[in-house]
Amino acid sequence: MRYEWYRWRWAALDWLFPPTCGGCEMPGERWCRDCQVKIAPVAPPFCERCGQTTSGGGLCDRCISSPPKMTAIRSWAVFDGPIREAMHRVKYRRDVALAEALSRPLVGYVRDLNWHLDIIVPVPLSAKRMKERGYNQAALLAKPLALGLGLKYCDKALSRGRDTRSQVGLSLDQRRQNVHGAFSASKSMVSGKAVLVVDDVATSGSTLDSCAEALWHTGAENVYGMTLARAVLSSK
């Protein structure tokens, strides 16, 4: 019921303020059917741990040589085409209503994974970035996902202790160093819990891994990662 009420409120705003599609800007819907069918899902075979596409499944070479701290990471769609346009619109053009529409397929996707989960946590922004943007795009995906799955939403379970530079354009090692030690977790909220950490886009998984490190340190039982989209991983 809470999830239906949440969606109804956004639908009411659509009636008052008619939207345009986040992928193609066609008037009438936040996320039109034409853009929906153009989405490329992250289809198997992919790495069992990091979720990156591989040639034969199992573990990818990167996870074998340097195992991630996440129990597993999954992403719904390839970060390209309409999904890229939509996420840029959420992140940089303040289209917060679009995030609710984008979160809908994640509910069924995560449910089908059959992961045992206790709480859902968004990747946090730094205080500086939050003040600049006014909202956290990961939280806009994580909250309706939690409502749809009937799980507890804990936006205070993780915090970012320092601002980090954008990961765009950085090599894998630079990404890891950039976010190393950037997060801390609330022991009272996560100890003994199976945690799902939600972000908008994954590339190397370094941000999610840094979150996982903080969560393991404070006694989490399991730590999974879920993102709306997966970017093509650089070979650098």
N, C-alpha and C positions, 0 to 999 in steps of 0.2 A: 504493500500500500504506500509506503514512504517513497518508493521508487516511482510509482505511477504519479503520485502528487508532484514529485520533483519534475518529471517530464511534462506534466500538465501545465505547470507554471511557465515553462519555456514556450510551450505551444500557445499559451495565452499571450505572451509577448510577441510571438510571430503574428498573431491576429492584429495586435495593436500597432506593431511596427513591421510591416511586411519585409521579409529578408531577401537576400540574394545568395545564390549558391557560393560556397566557399571555394569550390574548385573551378567554376567557369563564370561566375557572377550572373547566371541566369536568374531573373526575378521569380519569386514565389516560394522557394524552399531554401533552407540553410545548406542542404546537402542533396543535390538532385540525383535522380535515378541514373542519368547518363554518366555522371561522375562516379557513382557507386559501382557501375559495371566495368569501369575502366581501371579499377583498383587491382593491382597485382598482389595476390596474397604471398606471404613467405611460405612457400610450399616445400615439403620434404623432397629430397633428403637435406637435412640440416644437422648441425652439430647438436648432440644431446645436451651439452652443457650451455654453450653460449648462444645457440640458436642461429648462428651464421650459416648461410647456405654452403653445403659441401658437395663433393662429387659422389660420395658413397655412404653418407650417414656416419654413425658412430661418433667418435670424438675428432674434431679437427686438429691439425698439427699444432696450432697455437695453444689449444687447451691441453694437449698432451705435454707440450714443453713448458707451459706456464699456466697451470690450472686456475680458473677463475674462482673467486671467493663465493660467488653466487651458487646456490644449489642447482639452479637452472634459470635461463633467460629465454623468453619467447617474445616475438613481435608479430603483430597481425598482418601488416602490409609492407610492401617495398616502398621506401621513401622516394617516390618519383611521381611525375604527372600531377593529377588532381590532388592526391594526398599531400604532396609537397606544397602546392599552392594553398591548400586549406590550412596546413599547420603554420605556414608563414603568416597567414591572415590571423590566426589565433594569437600567435606569438608577438607579431609586430604591428598589427592593425586593430588590436583590442576587440576582436570579434569573439567575445567570451561565450556567446550563445552557440556558436558553431562547435565548440568543444563538446557540448552535451550531445549533439547529433553524431559526432565522430566517436564518442565513447560507447554508443549502443552496441556495435558488433563485438566489443571486447567482453561484454557480459557472457554471451554464449561461448565465446572462444575460451575464456578462462574456465568456465564451468566444465567444458569438454576436456580440459587438461587433467581433471580429477586430482588436482593438488589439494592436500589438506592445508587450509589456511585459517588463521585466526583474525588477523588484522590487515588492513590495507593502508599503505603509507606513501605519500607522494615524495619524490625527490625535492628537497627544499631549495629555495633561492636564498641568496645572501640577503641580509637586511638592506644593503645598498641597492641591489637589483630589484628587490620587492618594492622599495620606495619609488624607484624609477618607473617600473612597469605597472605597479598597482595590483597585480595579481600573479599567481603562479600557474602557468599553463599545465604543469603536471597535476596539480591539485584539481583543475577543472576536468581532467579525465578520471582521476582517482576517486573523487567523491561519488559520482554517479555509478561508477563500477562497484564500489562498496555497497551502495544502496541496492543495486541490481542483484548482487550476490547475497545480500543479507548479512554482510560482514561489518565489523566495527571499523570506522574510518578514523585514523589517528594522525592528524596533520602536525601534531607536536612531538611525535615519537622520534623524528629525525630533525636535526638542525645543522645549518651550515655555518661553521665558525669563522670562515674567512671568504672574501670574495675571490673568485677564480676567473681567469681570462677565458674567452670563448674557446671551445675545443676545435672550432672550424679551422682547418689548415694545419693542425698539429699532427706530428707523427704519433705512432702508438706509444712510444716511450715518453714523449712529451705530454700526451694526454694523461698517462698514468701519474706522472710527476705533478702535473697541474692540479689534480684533484686529490693527491695523496694526503691523508690526514685532514681533509677539509670538513668532514662530517663528524657529528657526535650523536649518540642515541640515548634516549631515556630508559634507564634500566627498569623502572617501575612499569613502563608501558610495554616493553618488548621481551623481558625475561621469560623464558619458557614458551614463547609464542612462535608460531609459524607466520612469517611476515611476507607479504607481497609488496615490493617496492615498484611504484609506477612512475614512468617518465614518458615524454612525448616521442623522442627518437633515440635509437641506439645506433652507434657506429662501431666503436671498439668495445663498448661495455665498461669502459674505465670508470665512468661516473657511478654506475650501478655497483661495480665492485668496491669502490671506496665506501659507498653506503653500506654494503654488506659487511665490510670490515668493522665498521662502527657497531653494527647490529650484533655481530658475533661476539664482539668484545663485551657487550652488555648482556649477554646470555640468551640471545634468540635461539630458538630450537632449529629452525630452518629459515632460509632467506631465498626467496624467488624474485625474479625481475620480470616485469611486463611492460612493453612499450607499444604505442600505437603503430609505430613504423620502424623499419630497419634500413639504415643507409648502407650504401656499398662500402665495404671496408677497404681502406687504402692498403696497399702492399708495402708502404714505407715502414 
